[in-house]
Amino acid sequence: MSILVWTWILTGSSFALYIYIAYATRAKSTGDFYAAEQSVPAYMNGMATGADWMSAASFISMAGLISFMGRDGSFYLMGWTGGYVLLAMLFGPYLRKYGKFTIPQFMADRYYSQSIRLLSLCCAIFISFTYVAGQMRGVGVVFSRFMGLSIDLGVVVGMALVFFYATLGGMKGITYTQVAQYVVLIVAYLIPAIFISMQLTGTPIPQLGLGSTITEQGAAILNDPSTKGKYLLDVLNGIHKDIGFAEYTGGARPRIDVWFITMSLMIGTAGLPHILIRFFTVPKMRDARSSAGYALICIALLYTTAPAIAVFARTNFIKSINNVEYTKAPSWFKNWEKTKLVGWKDKNGDGIMQIRKGKWDDPKSANEVKIDQDIMVLANPEIAKLPNWVVGLIGAGGLAAALSTAAGLLLVISAAISHDLMKGMLKPDMGEKEELWWARGAAGVAVCIAGLFGIYPPGFVAQVVAFAFGLAAASFFPCILMGVFNKKANKEGALAGMAVGIVFVAAYIIYFKFVNPAINNKDGWWFGISPEGIGTVGAVLNFATMWIVGKFTPEPPQEIQDLVGSLRYPGKLVAPPSAGH
């Protein structure tokens, strides 16, 4: 069967499963909608967290980034994985013991301030919309390549599916749907990696294949007998040097910037609201710890495989089209060319595709091949000439990754509007039925806005991702950490710290990304720190401001200090006072 038929079969079957699960687990109360009535088993919450975590960015983009950046791409692996460890150790169990629905609600009660609640929900909505725009665009790309639909129509289909199970099921429906989506995405990610590892190195474990030597079969696939018996990474380093790039295992970014970006990704990730709320869904504090362990195992399966996929894809991609006549280009290149995510310009008129260092659209550059890094994972099975069912499976996996995270993000937006803004601030006497109506309505509107971002993506979406991580690092992380571990942290310090952190990070990113992008390079950055890494500095400023302002302003009320103490020790939680004490 063709790739199209296999994709429709696999994707259609998975969609039918998601819809059935969402209907069977539909929410009947606000407790269901926001936190699945805190009834999700730890192992299932771990799988759902893994699906929520591994968005289109992890499934589609991360290996592509590593494939193009080489060693420098490692900060995504270290930052995102380390961020989850921080989140699991420092926040998860304590937020579960606190037992409420949203991060803005925790911030409001802990810092006895509605101003903190408003600022927190604004940050949560901004971060969530930034991410969901990328998810919906990823859905459109997958539909466009594998199912014969236009990108816009693909986004609409994705919108309809997410609208159904996000508004009907809430957290309860989303959680059980994400369990199924995790199974689909991890199987889709691992099977091509295992196939290609066997092809090139004879090793069925991709993580080991990355450091293995190329077999005779692998050399034949690469159409280069001289690669037999050589280490795969040495071969890729040689390929890079031949076409004018630095060695793949080398690095171009300053070490200080790599460190700051890694830290920014770690603490920014640990402050992402759509992951934090997952810990509210389990029955007990002990289950929150267990689900964090299960989630880390689920995440590690994909994250430890990503570098291998990056190297396999990079090697096969260059070998399959470099110095090849365009009329004899492999079928995968012609298929992806229709999506305009790959392309060729015959700059020297010889009819031969040449990959060289430099930008494809720069007439002075010798590079003639354009390839979007986001297609590397999706195109990888086709480049390696794997069976059509494997190619169709990767499409189903990409959709599962994008839709699972999109649903989690939309729930954050929904809860911020219905629970924190309407119920918490504007209409506190609202009944449960009316609040559930607001929650579903907000989710529906958010889906439509997210779809518009997918169909008409702003030109700066990729740049705003840096903004989102920097904002999370400079706002949520310091305040939640101090809120859990420091009884003396007060509302004045938290407000001042968040304001200083957010303003500094926003100003730095806006200046280098939008106002003066011409000097957005290591020579123009302050102390060699890029906008992607400035969130680390923002977090330090937030911590310092909270501590200094806290020394000169009144301590928190005694009941707040008792609440903080009871969060971290066994026993009953001291009931929090109402926000705005």
C-alpha positions as a Python dict, from the first residue, in 0.01 Angstrom:
ca = {
    (1, 'M'): (0, 0, 0),
    (2, 'S'): (107, 360, -58),
    (3, 'I'): (230, 601, 207),
    (4, 'L'): (-98, 794, 178),
    (5, 'V'): (-312, 486, 242),
    (6, 'W'): (-100, 373, 537),
    (7, 'T'): (-110, 722, 688),
    (8, 'W'): (-488, 743, 658),
    (9, 'I'): (-530, 398, 815),
    (10, 'L'): (-293, 460, 1107),
    (11, 'T'): (-397, 821, 1169),
    (12, 'G'): (-768, 748, 1127),
    (13, 'S'): (-747, 457, 1373),
    (14, 'S'): (-563, 668, 1629),
    (15, 'F'): (-812, 956, 1589),
    (16, 'A'): (-1104, 719, 1640),
    (17, 'L'): (-939, 592, 1958),
    (18, 'Y'): (-884, 946, 2091),
    (19, 'I'): (-1248, 1041, 2025),
    (20, 'Y'): (-1380, 726, 2194),
    (21, 'I'): (-1162, 780, 2503),
    (22, 'A'): (-1265, 1148, 2526),
    (23, 'Y'): (-1633, 1059, 2510),
    (24, 'A'): (-1602, 773, 2759),
    (25, 'T'): (-1417, 992, 3012),
    (26, 'R'): (-1604, 1319, 2959),
    (27, 'A'): (-1603, 1568, 3246),
    (28, 'K'): (-1915, 1607, 3456),
    (29, 'S'): (-1783, 1857, 3715),
    (30, 'T'): (-1521, 2130, 3752),
    (31, 'G'): (-1310, 1883, 3950),
    (32, 'D'): (-1317, 1652, 3646),
    (33, 'F'): (-1247, 1936, 3406),
    (34, 'Y'): (-952, 2091, 3592),
    (35, 'A'): (-788, 1798, 3774),
    (36, 'A'): (-962, 1472, 3670),
    (37, 'E'): (-1103, 1455, 4026),
    (38, 'Q'): (-745, 1375, 4137),
    (39, 'S'): (-810, 1011, 4051),
    (40, 'V'): (-546, 929, 3785),
    (41, 'P'): (-311, 637, 3873),
    (42, 'A'): (56, 737, 3902),
    (43, 'Y'): (179, 527, 3609),
    (44, 'M'): (-92, 663, 3377),
    (45, 'N'): (-22, 1019, 3488),
    (46, 'G'): (345, 954, 3408),
    (47, 'M'): (256, 847, 3054),
    (48, 'A'): (18, 1142, 3012),
    (49, 'T'): (286, 1380, 3140),
    (50, 'G'): (530, 1232, 2891),
    (51, 'A'): (285, 1297, 2606),
    (52, 'D'): (210, 1646, 2737),
    (53, 'W'): (582, 1717, 2764),
    (54, 'M'): (690, 1574, 2430),
    (55, 'S'): (528, 1825, 2202),
    (56, 'A'): (587, 1879, 1832),
    (57, 'A'): (903, 2059, 1947),
    (58, 'S'): (1038, 1740, 2106),
    (59, 'F'): (906, 1492, 1848),
    (60, 'I'): (962, 1692, 1530),
    (61, 'S'): (1202, 1977, 1602),
    (62, 'M'): (1455, 1862, 1863),
    (63, 'A'): (1631, 1596, 1655),
    (64, 'G'): (1619, 1837, 1360),
    (65, 'L'): (1791, 2107, 1565),
    (66, 'I'): (2057, 1863, 1685),
    (67, 'S'): (2096, 1738, 1328),
    (68, 'F'): (2181, 2087, 1206),
    (69, 'M'): (2359, 2226, 1514),
    (70, 'G'): (2564, 1923, 1618),
    (71, 'R'): (2716, 1959, 1962),
    (72, 'D'): (2553, 2298, 2016),
    (73, 'G'): (2211, 2133, 1998),
    (74, 'S'): (2288, 1938, 2315),
    (75, 'F'): (2161, 2221, 2531),
    (76, 'Y'): (1807, 2133, 2425),
    (77, 'L'): (1854, 1780, 2555),
    (78, 'M'): (2018, 1888, 2880),
    (79, 'G'): (1789, 2185, 2937),
    (80, 'W'): (1456, 2017, 2875),
    (81, 'T'): (1549, 1694, 3056),
    (82, 'G'): (1711, 1877, 3347),
    (83, 'G'): (1409, 2106, 3368),
    (84, 'Y'): (1181, 1811, 3419),
    (85, 'V'): (1406, 1675, 3696),
    (86, 'L'): (1395, 2014, 3870),
    (87, 'L'): (1019, 2029, 3832),
    (88, 'A'): (971, 1675, 3966),
    (89, 'M'): (1201, 1725, 4265),
    (90, 'L'): (1120, 2080, 4368),
    (91, 'F'): (758, 2144, 4270),
    (92, 'G'): (549, 1838, 4181),
    (93, 'P'): (486, 1677, 4523),
    (94, 'Y'): (430, 2008, 4702),
    (95, 'L'): (190, 2145, 4445),
    (96, 'R'): (-6, 1820, 4467),
    (97, 'K'): (-26, 1850, 4845),
    (98, 'Y'): (-152, 2204, 4801),
    (99, 'G'): (-436, 2042, 4609),
    (100, 'K'): (-582, 2324, 4401),
    (101, 'F'): (-635, 2347, 4026),
    (102, 'T'): (-403, 2610, 3877),
    (103, 'I'): (-66, 2779, 3922),
    (104, 'P'): (-214, 3133, 3935),
    (105, 'Q'): (-438, 3011, 4221),
    (106, 'F'): (-134, 2880, 4410),
    (107, 'M'): (50, 3208, 4351),
    (108, 'A'): (-248, 3413, 4471),
    (109, 'D'): (-295, 3213, 4792),
    (110, 'R'): (75, 3179, 4872),
    (111, 'Y'): (145, 3549, 4818),
    (112, 'Y'): (-199, 3664, 4944),
    (113, 'S'): (-243, 3892, 4643),
    (114, 'Q'): (-487, 3915, 4355),
    (115, 'S'): (-229, 4123, 4165),
    (116, 'I'): (2, 3820, 4162),
    (117, 'R'): (-288, 3609, 4037),
    (118, 'L'): (-356, 3847, 3748),
    (119, 'L'): (12, 3869, 3652),
    (120, 'S'): (48, 3489, 3673),
    (121, 'L'): (-254, 3415, 3456),
    (122, 'C'): (-132, 3664, 3194),
    (123, 'C'): (206, 3489, 3187),
    (124, 'A'): (38, 3145, 3169),
    (125, 'I'): (-182, 3252, 2878),
    (126, 'F'): (108, 3408, 2686),
    (127, 'I'): (336, 3107, 2732),
    (128, 'S'): (57, 2865, 2638),
    (129, 'F'): (-45, 3050, 2321),
    (130, 'T'): (320, 3074, 2215),
    (131, 'Y'): (351, 2697, 2231),
    (132, 'V'): (13, 2608, 2092),
    (133, 'A'): (80, 2810, 1776),
    (134, 'G'): (374, 2581, 1699),
    (135, 'Q'): (171, 2268, 1774),
    (136, 'M'): (-109, 2359, 1535),
    (137, 'R'): (138, 2452, 1260),
    (138, 'G'): (306, 2115, 1311),
    (139, 'V'): (-32, 1945, 1267),
    (140, 'G'): (-78, 2128, 937),
    (141, 'V'): (266, 2027, 808),
    (142, 'V'): (207, 1658, 886),
    (143, 'F'): (-134, 1660, 715),
    (144, 'S'): (12, 1842, 416),
    (145, 'R'): (294, 1594, 353),
    (146, 'F'): (143, 1261, 450),
    (147, 'M'): (-231, 1295, 389),
    (148, 'G'): (-258, 1508, 78),
    (149, 'L'): (-437, 1796, 251),
    (150, 'S'): (-333, 2158, 249),
    (151, 'I'): (-159, 2290, 559),
    (152, 'D'): (-458, 2513, 636),
    (153, 'L'): (-709, 2229, 605),
    (154, 'G'): (-484, 2010, 820),
    (155, 'V'): (-489, 2276, 1093),
    (156, 'V'): (-870, 2287, 1076),
    (157, 'V'): (-896, 1907, 1115),
    (158, 'G'): (-659, 1923, 1413),
    (159, 'M'): (-863, 2208, 1563),
    (160, 'A'): (-1183, 2005, 1534),
    (161, 'L'): (-1032, 1703, 1708),
    (162, 'V'): (-876, 1903, 1993),
    (163, 'F'): (-1195, 2106, 2029),
    (164, 'F'): (-1392, 1784, 2078),
    (165, 'Y'): (-1185, 1615, 2344),
    (166, 'A'): (-1054, 1928, 2521),
    (167, 'T'): (-1394, 2091, 2566),
    (168, 'L'): (-1583, 1767, 2632),
    (169, 'G'): (-1338, 1584, 2855),
    (170, 'G'): (-1133, 1857, 3020),
    (171, 'M'): (-836, 1728, 3219),
    (172, 'K'): (-1002, 1389, 3267),
    (173, 'G'): (-1057, 1326, 2897),
    (174, 'I'): (-724, 1483, 2801),
    (175, 'T'): (-531, 1268, 3050),
    (176, 'Y'): (-659, 934, 2925),
    (177, 'T'): (-633, 1047, 2564),
    (178, 'Q'): (-270, 1148, 2627),
    (179, 'V'): (-193, 799, 2757),
    (180, 'A'): (-298, 660, 2418),
    (181, 'Q'): (-111, 938, 2238),
    (182, 'Y'): (208, 858, 2429),
    (183, 'V'): (194, 497, 2310),
    (184, 'V'): (144, 611, 1950),
    (185, 'L'): (419, 873, 1952),
    (186, 'I'): (686, 664, 2125),
    (187, 'V'): (628, 364, 1899),
    (188, 'A'): (639, 594, 1594),
    (189, 'Y'): (964, 751, 1717),
    (190, 'L'): (1148, 432, 1810),
    (191, 'I'): (1064, 201, 1519),
    (192, 'P'): (1234, 410, 1243),
    (193, 'A'): (1534, 467, 1470),
    (194, 'I'): (1570, 91, 1529),
    (195, 'F'): (1536, 19, 1155),
    (196, 'I'): (1801, 274, 1055),
    (197, 'S'): (2040, 175, 1333),
    (198, 'M'): (2023, -183, 1207),
    (199, 'Q'): (2075, -67, 847),
    (200, 'L'): (2387, 142, 917),
    (201, 'T'): (2554, -26, 1215),
    (202, 'G'): (2384, -363, 1264),
    (203, 'T'): (2285, -256, 1617),
    (204, 'P'): (1913, -262, 1708),
    (205, 'I'): (1957, -12, 1992),
    (206, 'P'): (1983, 340, 1842),
    (207, 'Q'): (2166, 481, 2144),
    (208, 'L'): (2443, 225, 2088),
    (209, 'G'): (2428, 259, 1711),
    (210, 'L'): (2519, 626, 1748),
    (211, 'G'): (2864, 526, 1875),
    (212, 'S'): (2912, 218, 1655),
    (213, 'T'): (3098, 149, 1332),
    (214, 'I'): (2932, 130, 991),
    (215, 'T'): (2875, -218, 851),
    (216, 'E'): (2922, -334, 492),
    (217, 'Q'): (2545, -299, 441),
    (218, 'G'): (2559, 51, 588),
    (219, 'A'): (2840, 151, 353),
    (220, 'A'): (2634, 24, 58),
    (221, 'I'): (2332, 229, 173),
    (222, 'L'): (2553, 539, 197),
    (223, 'N'): (2696, 450, -146),
    (224, 'D'): (3048, 491, -8),
    (225, 'P'): (3254, 170, 44),
    (226, 'S'): (3526, 369, 224),
    (227, 'T'): (3297, 421, 526),
    (228, 'K'): (3292, 49, 614),
    (229, 'G'): (3439, -12, 960),
    (230, 'K'): (3456, 360, 1046),
    (231, 'Y'): (3271, 511, 1338),
    (232, 'L'): (2949, 679, 1229),
    (233, 'L'): (3035, 1008, 1401),
    (234, 'D'): (3381, 1014, 1239),
    (235, 'V'): (3217, 967, 900),
    (236, 'L'): (2974, 1253, 965),
    (237, 'N'): (3259, 1477, 1083),
    (238, 'G'): (3441, 1403, 756),
    (239, 'I'): (3131, 1475, 548),
    (240, 'H'): (3089, 1809, 726),
    (241, 'K'): (3449, 1911, 665),
    (242, 'D'): (3423, 1817, 298),
    (243, 'I'): (3132, 2055, 240),
    (244, 'G'): (3277, 2342, 443),
    (245, 'F'): (3109, 2299, 782),
    (246, 'A'): (3276, 2267, 1120),
    (247, 'E'): (3299, 1914, 1260),
    (248, 'Y'): (2960, 1786, 1372),
    (249, 'T'): (3094, 1697, 1717),
    (250, 'G'): (3254, 2041, 1750),
    (251, 'G'): (3068, 2356, 1845),
    (252, 'A'): (3042, 2718, 1739),
    (253, 'R'): (2863, 2882, 2031),
    (254, 'P'): (3060, 3030, 2322),
    (255, 'R'): (3058, 2797, 2623),
    (256, 'I'): (2915, 3067, 2847),
    (257, 'D'): (2616, 3097, 2615),
    (258, 'V'): (2565, 2719, 2604),
    (259, 'W'): (2561, 2717, 2986),
    (260, 'F'): (2317, 3009, 3012),
    (261, 'I'): (2082, 2864, 2748),
    (262, 'T'): (2085, 2524, 2922),
    (263, 'M'): (2001, 2685, 3256),
    (264, 'S'): (1733, 2904, 3101),
    (265, 'L'): (1571, 2601, 2938),
    (266, 'M'): (1592, 2409, 3266),
    (267, 'I'): (1434, 2669, 3491),
    (268, 'G'): (1199, 2788, 3219),
    (269, 'T'): (1080, 2434, 3161),
    (270, 'A'): (1032, 2380, 3535),
    (271, 'G'): (798, 2680, 3532),
    (272, 'L'): (578, 2569, 3242),
    (273, 'P'): (217, 2571, 3367),
    (274, 'H'): (81, 2292, 3145),
    (275, 'I'): (327, 2046, 3303),
    (276, 'L'): (288, 2174, 3658),
    (277, 'I'): (-89, 2118, 3655),
    (278, 'R'): (-40, 1749, 3578),
    (279, 'F'): (64, 1692, 3939),
    (280, 'F'): (-282, 1802, 4057),
    (281, 'T'): (-444, 1497, 3896),
    (282, 'V'): (-312, 1213, 4118),
    (283, 'P'): (-476, 1096, 4445),
    (284, 'K'): (-187, 1153, 4689),
    (285, 'M'): (142, 1336, 4735),
    (286, 'R'): (320, 998, 4714),
    (287, 'D'): (156, 940, 4377),
    (288, 'A'): (292, 1273, 4253),
    (289, 'R'): (646, 1153, 4328),
    (290, 'S'): (581, 817, 4162),
    (291, 'S'): (424, 973, 3852),
    (292, 'A'): (730, 1198, 3818),
    (293, 'G'): (950, 888, 3808),
    (294, 'Y'): (729, 715, 3552),
    (295, 'A'): (723, 1030, 3339),
    (296, 'L'): (1102, 1058, 3347),
    (297, 'I'): (1132, 703, 3213),
    (298, 'C'): (878, 778, 2939),
    (299, 'I'): (1059, 1098, 2844),
    (300, 'A'): (1404, 935, 2852),
    (301, 'L'): (1299, 682, 2585),
    (302, 'L'): (1256, 964, 2334),
    (303, 'Y'): (1525, 1204, 2454),
    (304, 'T'): (1805, 947, 2453),
    (305, 'T'): (1702, 839, 2103),
    (306, 'A'): (1695, 1191, 1956),
    (307, 'P'): (2075, 1231, 1909),
    (308, 'A'): (2089, 900, 1722),
    (309, 'I'): (1803, 1002, 1492),
    (310, 'A'): (1975, 1337, 1434),
    (311, 'V'): (2298, 1171, 1323),
    (312, 'F'): (2125, 904, 1112),
    (313, 'A'): (1912, 1165, 936),
    (314, 'R'): (2199, 1410, 880),
    (315, 'T'): (2427, 1142, 733),
    (316, 'N'): (2162, 989, 507),
    (317, 'F'): (2032, 1330, 397),
    (318, 'I'): (2369, 1464, 283),
    (319, 'K'): (2478, 1139, 122),
    (320, 'S'): (2148, 1097, -67),
    (321, 'I'): (2139, 1434, -247),
    (322, 'N'): (2479, 1607, -234),
    (323, 'N'): (2640, 1619, -580),
    (324, 'V'): (2340, 1439, -732),
    (325, 'E'): (2178, 1554, -1058),
    (326, 'Y'): (1843, 1717, -985),
    (327, 'T'): (1673, 1501, -1250),
    (328, 'K'): (1790, 1194, -1052),
    (329, 'A'): (1694, 1334, -711),
    (330, 'P'): (1547, 1069, -476),
    (331, 'S'): (1170, 1049, -445),
    (332, 'W'): (1169, 1178, -87),
    (333, 'F'): (1317, 1511, -203),
    (334, 'K'): (1054, 1553, -475),
    (335, 'N'): (774, 1462, -230),
    (336, 'W'): (885, 1715, 29),
    (337, 'E'): (956, 1978, -234),
    (338, 'K'): (578, 2006, -283),
    (339, 'T'): (546, 2135, 75),
    (340, 'K'): (807, 2407, 1),
    (341, 'L'): (1003, 2293, 307),
    (342, 'V'): (1288, 2175, 85),
    (343, 'G'): (1412, 2333, -235),
    (344, 'W'): (1697, 2368, -484),
    (345, 'K'): (1844, 2662, -675),
    (346, 'D'): (2087, 2588, -956),
    (347, 'K'): (2324, 2877, -882),
    (348, 'N'): (2608, 2758, -1107),
    (349, 'G'): (2391, 2615, -1387),
    (350, 'D'): (2537, 2262, -1378),
    (351, 'G'): (2210, 2086, -1286),
    (352, 'I'): (2372, 1923, -981),
    (353, 'M'): (2252, 1974, -624),
    (354, 'Q'): (2530, 2094, -397),
    (355, 'I'): (2513, 2128, -19),
    (356, 'R'): (2764, 2378, 112),
    (357, 'K'): (2801, 2607, 409),
    (358, 'G'): (2587, 2918, 374),
    (359, 'K'): (2229, 3033, 336),
    (360, 'W'): (2025, 2894, 51),
    (361, 'D'): (1867, 3232, -32),
    (362, 'D'): (2202, 3417, -33),
    (363, 'P'): (2311, 3458, -397),
    (364, 'K'): (2675, 3482, -285),
    (365, 'S'): (2659, 3147, -106),
    (366, 'A'): (2758, 2826, -286),
    (367, 'N'): (2484, 2633, -104),
    (368, 'E'): (2207, 2532, -346),
    (369, 'V'): (1985, 2319, -119),
    (370, 'K'): (1721, 2443, 121),
    (371, 'I'): (1589, 2210, 389),
    (372, 'D'): (1374, 2302, 687),
    (373, 'Q'): (1523, 2145, 997),
    (374, 'D'): (1176, 2059, 1126),
    (375, 'I'): (1127, 1793, 858),
    (376, 'M'): (1429, 1582, 949),
    (377, 'V'): (1241, 1345, 1179),
    (378, 'L'): (936, 1325, 953),
    (379, 'A'): (1141, 1270, 637),
    (380, 'N'): (1392, 1037, 803),
    (381, 'P'): (1209, 707, 717),
    (382, 'E'): (1168, 814, 354),
    (383, 'I'): (1534, 918, 323),
    (384, 'A'): (1635, 578, 462),
    (385, 'K'): (1393, 400, 222),
    (386, 'L'): (1201, 230, 501),
    (387, 'P'): (868, 50, 433),
    (388, 'N'): (565, 269, 360),
    (389, 'W'): (389, 166, 683),
    (390, 'V'): (683, 307, 883),
    (391, 'V'): (655, 636, 695),
    (392, 'G'): (281, 646, 771),
    (393, 'L'): (349, 565, 1136),
    (394, 'I'): (582, 864, 1177),
    (395, 'G'): (298, 1090, 1055),
    (396, 'A'): (58, 946, 1314),
    (397, 'G'): (324, 992, 1582),
    (398, 'G'): (387, 1355, 1489),
    (399, 'L'): (16, 1428, 1511),
    (400, 'A'): (-10, 1253, 1849),
    (401, 'A'): (277, 1463, 1988),
    (402, 'A'): (136, 1793, 1861),
    (403, 'L'): (-225, 1725, 1962),
    (404, 'S'): (-140, 1596, 2311),
    (405, 'T'): (53, 1910, 2403),
    (406, 'A'): (-197, 2140, 2232),
    (407, 'A'): (-475, 1995, 2448),
    (408, 'G'): (-275, 2047, 2768),
    (409, 'L'): (-192, 2405, 2676),
    (410, 'L'): (-551, 2485, 2587),
    (411, 'L'): (-662, 2353, 2926),
    (412, 'V'): (-421, 2596, 3095),
    (413, 'I'): (-572, 2884, 2898),
    (414, 'S'): (-925, 2762, 2977),
    (415, 'A'): (-853, 2733, 3350),
    (416, 'A'): (-684, 3073, 3357),
    (417, 'I'): (-995, 3237, 3211),
    (418, 'S'): (-1269, 3042, 3390),
    (419, 'H'): (-1116, 2959, 3728),
    (420, 'D'): (-865, 3237, 3789),
    (421, 'L'): (-1017, 3534, 3608),
    (422, 'M'): (-1392, 3473, 3624),
    (423, 'K'): (-1434, 3263, 3940),
    (424, 'G'): (-1131, 3396, 4124),
    (425, 'M'): (-1158, 3766, 4047),
    (426, 'L'): (-1459, 3891, 3853),
    (427, 'K'): (-1744, 3663, 3964),
    (428, 'P'): (-1652, 3476, 4285),
    (429, 'D'): (-2013, 3371, 4357),
    (430, 'M'): (-2031, 3175, 4029),
    (431, 'G'): (-2185, 2828, 4060),
    (432, 'E'): (-2011, 2508, 3944),
    (433, 'K'): (-2234, 2460, 3640),
    (434, 'E'): (-2169, 2817, 3521),
    (435, 'E'): (-1795, 2781, 3583),
    (436, 'L'): (-1790, 2460, 3378),
    (437, 'W'): (-1971, 2646, 3100),
    (438, 'W'): (-1707, 2921, 3110),
    (439, 'A'): (-1429, 2661, 3110),
    (440, 'R'): (-1564, 2487, 2800),
    (441, 'G'): (-1635, 2817, 2627),
    (442, 'A'): (-1285, 2947, 2699),
    (443, 'A'): (-1133, 2621, 2568),
    (444, 'G'): (-1339, 2650, 2250),
    (445, 'V'): (-1234, 3011, 2186),
    (446, 'A'): (-872, 2923, 2262),
    (447, 'V'): (-883, 2637, 2007),
    (448, 'C'): (-1008, 2877, 1739),
    (449, 'I'): (-738, 3134, 1816),
    (450, 'A'): (-473, 2861, 1819),
    (451, 'G'): (-598, 2742, 1481),
    (452, 'L'): (-569, 3093, 1338),
    (453, 'F'): (-208, 3107, 1462),
    (454, 'G'): (-149, 2776, 1282),
    (455, 'I'): (-306, 2899, 956),
    (456, 'Y'): (-160, 3251, 971),
    (457, 'P'): (155, 3209, 1180),
    (458, 'P'): (313, 3542, 1276),
    (459, 'G'): (655, 3577, 1117),
    (460, 'F'): (817, 3593, 1458),
    (461, 'V'): (674, 3273, 1611),
    (462, 'A'): (1016, 3104, 1620),
    (463, 'Q'): (1164, 3410, 1791),
    (464, 'V'): (884, 3430, 2047),
    (465, 'V'): (969, 3078, 2169),
    (466, 'A'): (1280, 3229, 2328),
    (467, 'F'): (1049, 3485, 2485),
    (468, 'A'): (830, 3213, 2636),
    (469, 'F'): (1114, 3023, 2798),
    (470, 'G'): (1277, 3341, 2924),
    (471, 'L'): (947, 3461, 3065),
    (472, 'A'): (879, 3131, 3244),
    (473, 'A'): (1234, 3129, 3383),
    (474, 'A'): (1219, 3488, 3505),
    (475, 'S'): (863, 3476, 3643),
    (476, 'F'): (720, 3145, 3765),
    (477, 'F'): (1030, 2949, 3866),
    (478, 'P'): (1177, 3187, 4128),
    (479, 'C'): (839, 3271, 4281),
    (480, 'I'): (720, 2909, 4305),
    (481, 'L'): (1055, 2793, 4442),
    (482, 'M'): (1066, 3068, 4707),
    (483, 'G'): (698, 3015, 4775),
    (484, 'V'): (755, 2649, 4864),
    (485, 'F'): (1090, 2670, 5043),
    (486, 'N'): (1102, 3015, 5206),
    (487, 'K'): (841, 3108, 5468),
    (488, 'K'): (957, 3471, 5468),
    (489, 'A'): (897, 3534, 5097),
    (490, 'N'): (626, 3800, 5083),
    (491, 'K'): (392, 3949, 4826),
    (492, 'E'): (590, 4273, 4787),
    (493, 'G'): (906, 4079, 4706),
    (494, 'A'): (724, 3844, 4467),
    (495, 'L'): (557, 4128, 4277),
    (496, 'A'): (882, 4325, 4252),
    (497, 'G'): (1083, 4017, 4157),
    (498, 'M'): (841, 3912, 3883),
    (499, 'A'): (826, 4267, 3748),
    (500, 'V'): (1204, 4307, 3738),
    (501, 'G'): (1261, 3964, 3584),
    (502, 'I'): (990, 3999, 3319),
    (503, 'V'): (1083, 4356, 3220),
    (504, 'F'): (1454, 4274, 3192),
    (505, 'V'): (1404, 3958, 2986),
    (506, 'A'): (1142, 4122, 2764),
    (507, 'A'): (1362, 4426, 2699),
    (508, 'Y'): (1667, 4214, 2615),
    (509, 'I'): (1482, 3981, 2378),
    (510, 'I'): (1283, 4260, 2209),
    (511, 'Y'): (1599, 4463, 2153),
    (512, 'F'): (1808, 4184, 1999),
    (513, 'K'): (1527, 4001, 1817),
    (514, 'F'): (1313, 4289, 1691),
    (515, 'V'): (1464, 4636, 1744),
    (516, 'N'): (1822, 4566, 1638),
    (517, 'P'): (1842, 4212, 1494),
    (518, 'A'): (2148, 4308, 1292),
    (519, 'I'): (2365, 4274, 1606),
    (520, 'N'): (2192, 3956, 1729),
    (521, 'N'): (2522, 3767, 1744),
    (522, 'K'): (2789, 3673, 1996),
    (523, 'D'): (2975, 4000, 1932),
    (524, 'G'): (2669, 4211, 2010),
    (525, 'W'): (2528, 4017, 2308),
    (526, 'W'): (2605, 4132, 2661),
    (527, 'F'): (2886, 3915, 2800),
    (528, 'G'): (2824, 3668, 2516),
    (529, 'I'): (2476, 3568, 2644),
    (530, 'S'): (2218, 3520, 2369),
    (531, 'P'): (1846, 3611, 2400),
    (532, 'E'): (1773, 3239, 2432),
    (533, 'G'): (1985, 3225, 2748),
    (534, 'I'): (1895, 3557, 2909),
    (535, 'G'): (1615, 3398, 3112),
    (536, 'T'): (1884, 3270, 3350),
    (537, 'V'): (1989, 3627, 3428),
    (538, 'G'): (1624, 3728, 3464),
    (539, 'A'): (1572, 3449, 3719),
    (540, 'V'): (1876, 3563, 3920),
    (541, 'L'): (1744, 3920, 3919),
    (542, 'N'): (1403, 3793, 4033),
    (543, 'F'): (1558, 3597, 4323),
    (544, 'A'): (1777, 3892, 4425),
    (545, 'T'): (1487, 4140, 4409),
    (546, 'M'): (1259, 3913, 4612),
    (547, 'W'): (1524, 3879, 4883),
    (548, 'I'): (1615, 4249, 4899),
    (549, 'V'): (1255, 4378, 4893),
    (550, 'G'): (1156, 4113, 5147),
    (551, 'K'): (1414, 4250, 5391),
    (552, 'F'): (1255, 4596, 5389),
    (553, 'T'): (885, 4504, 5381),
    (554, 'P'): (656, 4325, 5630),
    (555, 'E'): (682, 3948, 5671),
    (556, 'P'): (396, 3733, 5543),
    (557, 'P'): (107, 3676, 5789),
    (558, 'Q'): (157, 3386, 6028),
    (559, 'E'): (-108, 3172, 5858),
    (560, 'I'): (87, 3199, 5531),
    (561, 'Q'): (405, 3090, 5703),
    (562, 'D'): (219, 2799, 5861),
    (563, 'L'): (87, 2704, 5516),
    (564, 'V'): (438, 2700, 5371),
    (565, 'G'): (565, 2489, 5659),
    (566, 'S'): (287, 2236, 5621),
    (567, 'L'): (354, 2201, 5246),
    (568, 'R'): (695, 2043, 5301),
    (569, 'Y'): (630, 1820, 5601),
    (570, 'P'): (412, 1513, 5658),
    (571, 'G'): (68, 1571, 5794),
    (572, 'K'): (-235, 1776, 5714),
    (573, 'L'): (-205, 2089, 5503),
    (574, 'V'): (-284, 2410, 5688),
    (575, 'A'): (-583, 2561, 5509),
    (576, 'P'): (-471, 2858, 5297),
    (577, 'P'): (-643, 3193, 5349),
    (578, 'S'): (-830, 3360, 5067),
    (579, 'A'): (-617, 3549, 4818),
    (580, 'G'): (-591, 3919, 4880),
    (581, 'H'): (-543, 3876, 5257),
}
